[in-house]
Amino acid sequence: MSTTITRTRLAVVAAAASIALLAGCSSSDDSSDKTSAAPCEPAKGKVTLQYWNTVPGMDKVVDLWNKKNPNIQVETKNISNDQYGTLGNALKAGKAPDLSQVGYDELPNLRTQNAFVDASACKEATAAKSKFVPWTWSQASFGGTGVFAMPQDTGPMALFVRSDIFKKYDVAVPKTWDEYEAAAAKLHKADSSLTMTFFDPNNAEWFNGLLWQNKAEMYSYADNKWQVNVESDQSKQVAEYWQKLISDKLVRTDLANGSTQMYAAYQKDQIASYVGAAWGYSMFRDNLPKQAGKWSIVPMPTWGTDGASGDWGGSTVAFMKGSKHLYESVKFNTWLNSDPEALALENKLGGLYPAANAGLKLPALSQGVPYYNNEKIFDVFADSSNKIDTSFAWGPTQKTVNLALQDAMAKAAAGDGTLTDALAKAQATALKSMKDQAIPATAGK
């Protein structure tokens, strides 16, 4: 899951991201960038599309479409148990669905496998560009080289705080990461069973969001090569910061995000804050109902004076290779991710924070949320979204790199090495995995 928000500043998409994403989609001998878009002709008669996703309640959204469109029916399948394993096996067998949910960070990786079809021959597909937050469209279209997916949601980050705990120990809600560390020390000193938050070493996507906030440009493209800079100075700053919190026992490392154990720790008042994304607002509401009124959502602590934020999560709905009904797929995909009625239902049932501009006008996103003291929490996420670095790009072997990063972070959390060492491991893995796929790459400077 993931989410999106009010984004005026994101109207300008940096050229670096466009170039990087274009290049990252294929190896040097991959001709996918040169192929023309697939034909876009309406079918004769009734059509049934297959759409795979991981979003709770999406079947109800599809039911809404099916009632209104008797000649274009959609069958949905939830693949949340093994999203990319299921999709990968289907691609290998030539049985991929017409449409599938794909995270932004997985788009380049899947395109190296020629998993998508370019829908830009469909006028409705190219016209949809204006409906979405620009940086999301750039990622889904690989820098304007085609239309391979429609953005669905994003995850601008913020700080969730137990206001009552901070008030009890007379600790100010931190605005910078330095203040966050000082507050963590003060809370833990006041109550040895209390920690500021937890660090999940098996969640590379979350850690990538922290790197993104600090403008750690992990990948760029120049001179027909990928420049891999996973262990940049900005990345090291983030790693060293969290390593210190771990070493000082100011954060826990034994909890997985969204796990029963995580909720139990919050239920027992053992953790005072949560660094999360917009889509996470429903997690606490639905799993810790007795803590209603005790939570607030504020901007992420910052590194500098510009208040930059990060993004964690977010997905697209991609046009999958082999689809025989591209015209109909475009019509459904556009409706699914830009129609206000569909967006409202997706937000209500699945907690999605829409990537479409129309989603910014949803009544639910402009009102106070009862669980959070009737605070207008989505205004915080909107501000966060406006402060996300639009030049950030994912590498073409991101899944492999994330697995290596997680493995090394888990060792560091157990006392074997450091988070800075984990960055070095991820850097080496990125370079090797690209070399193995004949993707030109070099260590960045």
N, C-alpha and C positions, 0 to 999 in steps of 0.2 A: 504494500500500500504506500501511499504518499499523499501529496497535496499541493495546491497553489494559491494565488493571492493577488492583491492589487499591485500591479507593477507598471509604474510609469517610466521609471528609469530604465527598465529592461527593454524599452522600445528600441534601444540601440544595441545591436549585436556585434560584438567585436569580431573583426576580420580574422583574428588569430584562431578563434574557435571554429569558424567556418572552414578555414584551410585545414586545420588539424583534423576535424571530423571527416572532411572529404578524403584526406589522405589515409586516415586510419581505417577506412572501410575496406581496403583491399590491399593485397600484396602487390609487389612490383609487376607481376605478370597477370594480375587479375584484370579482366576486361570489363567488369561489371559497370565501371564508371562510364564506359564508352557505349554501352548498349542503349538502345532507345527504349522509351517507356512501353509497357505492355498495352495491347489494344484495349479500347474501352467502349464496348458495344453492349447495349442492354440485351438481356436474354429474352427469348420468346417464351412467354408463359411464366408459371410460378417457379420461384427459386428458393432453395433452402441453404442458408449459410451456416458454417460452423465457426463459433467464436469461443476461444479458450481464455480464461482469466483466473485471477486469484482473489477477487473482491467479494466480500460478503454481501449478499443481497442483490448481486448483479442479475440473477435470474428474474427478479421482479422488474428490473429496468428493461430487460429483454422482453418480458411479457407485455409491457407498455407499448413497445415498438410493434410487436406482433399483432396486437389488437388494432393498430392503426394502419398496418401495412400487410394486408392478406397475401399479396403477391411476392413479397420478400420476407420470408420467415427466417428466424434465426434460432439455432439451437446452441445453448451455452454449456460449457463444461468447466468446472472448477478444478484447476490443477495446482492448487496451493501446496499440496503435500510434496511435490517435486516438480516445480514449474519448468526449469530449464532441462531437466533430465527427460521429462515427458515430451517436451517440445523437440528436443534434440533427437530422440528416438523416432518421433513422427517424421521429422525432416529426412532422416536417413532412410526410412521406409517409404518415402514419397507419399506420406499420408498426413501432411500438415493441414491444419485448419485454414479456412479463408482468412481469418483474423486471429491474432493472439496478443495478449498483454505482454509487453517487453519493457524492462526497465531501461532508462536512458543509458546507464553504464554498460548494458549488455548489447545495445544496438551495434556498435562497431564490431564487437566480437562475432555476433551472428552474421553480420554482413560479410565478414571474411569467409563465411561458410555459404555465401550466396543464398541466404535464407529468405530474402525479401523480393518483392516485385515492385517496380516503380509505377506508381499510379498517376504520374503527372500528365498522361494522355487524357485523363478525365478532367474536364474543365472545373467540375465541382471540387476536385481535390486541390488544384492549384489555387482556386479562389478562396479556399479555406484558410489560407495563410493569415489573412487579416483578422481571423477569429481568435487567434491564439497569442499568448505572451511570446514575444519574438525569440527569446533565447531557447524556448522549448521547441519552436518550429525549426530553428536552425539545427538542432540536434536530430530531430525527426526527419529532416530533409537532407541531412549530411551537407550542411553549408550551402543549400540551394541547388544541389545536383539532381534532385528529383523529389518525389513525395513517397516515402517508404513507410510512413506511419503517421498517425494523428496523436498529438500530445494529449494525455489524459489528466495527469495531476502532478504536483510537485511537493516538496517538503521543506519549505523555509524553516529555519531553526530558531528556537527561543529557549528561555530558561523557565522551567516549571518549578515553583517554590512553595513549600509548606509555610505559608505566612505565619501561622500560629507558632511554629517552632522557632522561626527567626525572632518573633516578638517575645516569646518566652525567655530567650537567652539574650535579648537586647542586642541582636546582631542585624546590622543594616543589610538590605538586599544588595548584593554586589553588582557593580556596573562594569568593572574591568576584571580580567583574569587574575591580576594581582590581588584585588579585593576579594575575589572568589577564594583564593588560597588562604588569605588571612581569616576570612569568615569560616572556612573549613576547620582551621586550627582552633579557632575560638569555640566553635560548636563541639568539637571533639574533646576539648579540654573540659568543657562544662559537663559533658556526658560521654564517657568513654565508649558507650554502646552506640553512639550516634556518629554517622559519617555524612559528609556533604552529598555524595552521590556514589555511583558505582561505575567502574570501567569494565566494559564487556570486551575481553580480548578476542572474542570470536565474532566480532561485528565490524568488519572492515569498512562497510558502507557508512556506518556512524563515524568512524575515525576519519574517513575521507571527507566527511562533512566538516569536521574540525579543521582539517588541512585546507579545505576550500575557503573557509572563513579567513584564514591567515594568508590568503592569496598565494598559496603554495602551488604554483603551476607545475603539475606533475608531468605534463606532456605538452610539447609544441611541435611544429613541423616547419622545416626549412631545408633548402638545398636537396629536395627530394628524399629527405630522411626524417624519421621521427627523432626528436630530441627528448630523451628520457631523463627526467630530473626529479624522480620520486624522493630522493634524499636531499632536497634543497635545504638551504638555511632556514627557510620558513617552515618546512616540514620538521626539521630538527628542533626548532623552537617549540613547536606543539608537542613533539615526542618527549623532549626533556622536561617540559612542564608537567605532563601527566605522569611521567616516571617519578618525579619528585613527590607528587601526591600519593602515588602508590607506595613508594619507599617510606614515606612518613605515616603511612596507614591512615590517610585522611579520606581515602576512597576504597571501596570494596572491589574485589576482582573475582568474586565467587558467584556472581549473578549473571544470568543471561537475560537480555532484553525481552520483556513480554512473558517471562517464565512465571510459574506459580511461586517460585522462591522469591522472585523480585517483588511481586505484589505482597507477599507475606512480610517482607522486610519493611515495605512502606506502611503496611497495616500496623506493624508493631512500633511505628515511629522511630525506626532505626536509620532512616535516610531522609535528608532535609530538602533535596532538590533533584531535578531530572533535566538533563540536557537533551531536548527532543525536537521533533518536527511537528508541523501543523497537524498532520494526520494523527498524531499521538494524543490529541486532546480527548478523544473518546475512550482511550485506554483506561485512564484513571476514573473517568466518569462511570464506565461500565463495570470495572473490576473492583473499585473501592468506593461504593456508593455512600458508605458511612462517613467518608471524609469530605463530603460536599461542603463547600463554604470555607474549607481550610487551604485550598489551593489558589494560587495566582499564577499568571503567565506574564513574564516580563522579557525585555530584549536580552539576547545572549550577552554575556560579558564580552568585552571587546579587547583587542590587542592594541589598537591605535586610536587615534582621534576621529577617524572617518566612520566608525560604527559599522564596519563591514560585517556581514553575516554569512552563513553557509547554508547549504541545501543537503538534506538527507532523504534519499528516496525519490520517488516519482516514476511514473510509467507512461508508456505510449500504447496505442493499439496498432500493431503493425500489419501491413499487407503481406501475407505469407506466400512464398513461392509455390506455384502449383494451383493457385485459386483459379477457377474457371468462371468466376462471376465478379470481376473487378468492378464493373459499373455499379452493381448492387452493393458490393462491399464498401465502396466509397460513400454511397448514400447513407448506409447504416452507420458507418464509422463517424461521418461528419455529424450526424444527428446525435449519436451516443456521447460525443465529447464537446458539443457546442450548443445543443438545445437546452434552454433554461429548465424545462420540465425534467429532462433526463439528468441534468447536472444536480438539480435539487434532490432528486431521489437517490442519486449516487452519494451525495454528501450525507444524507440522512441515514441511509442503510449501511454504507460502506466507509463513511468517514473521509471520503476523498475530498481533497482540496483542489478544485478544478484548475486546469491550465488554460481554459478558455476565458477570453475577456468577459463573456456573458456571465461567467461564474462569479465575477467580482460584484455583481449586482444582486446576488441571491439574498433574499431577506434573512436567511439563517446566518449569513456571514456579516450582517450589519447590526445584529441584535446582541444584547447581553446574553451570556450563557449561564443559566441558573447554577450549575455545579461550581462554576468559578465566580461566585459572589455576584452574578449578573454582570461581570466585567465584559467589555467588548474585546474578547481575547483575539479575535481575528484581525483587529486593527494592529495588534502587535505583530502578527504574522505578515500582514500587508507591508508594514514598515520593514520587516526583516527581508521580505522578498525584493523590495526595492533596493536593498543594499547587498545583493548577491553579485559576485564578480561574474560578468557575462562571458569572459574569455576562457573560463575553466573548461577543459576538454578531457574526455576519457580516452584511454589507450585502447588499441585493437585487441589486446589480450587481457583485459581488465579482470575477468573472472579468475584467470590463472594467477594474476598478481595478487588479487584479494585473498585467495586461499593461502598463498605463501606468506602474506602479511599477517593473516590471522594465526597461522601456525607459529610464527616467530613471536607475535605478541603474547600468545598463550604461554610460551616458554618464558618470556620476560616477566609475565605476571607471576609465574611460579618461581622466579628468582634465577632463571637461567638466561643471562643476557639482559639487554635493555630494549626499550622501545626504539631507540636510535639504531640499535642493531637490526631491529625488525625492518626499519626503513631500508637499510642496506640490502637485506635479503630480498625485499620487494623490488628494489632497483635491479639487482642482478637477475631476478626472475623475469622482470619485464624485458630486459635486453635479450635473455636467452630464448624466451618464448617467441619473441618477434623473429629472432634469427632462425628458429626452428620452422617458422612459417614463411621464411624468405621475405620478411617485411624489413626493409632497410631501416636501421635504427642505430643510434649512437648515444653515449652518455651526454647529457646536456651540460652546458658550461654555466 
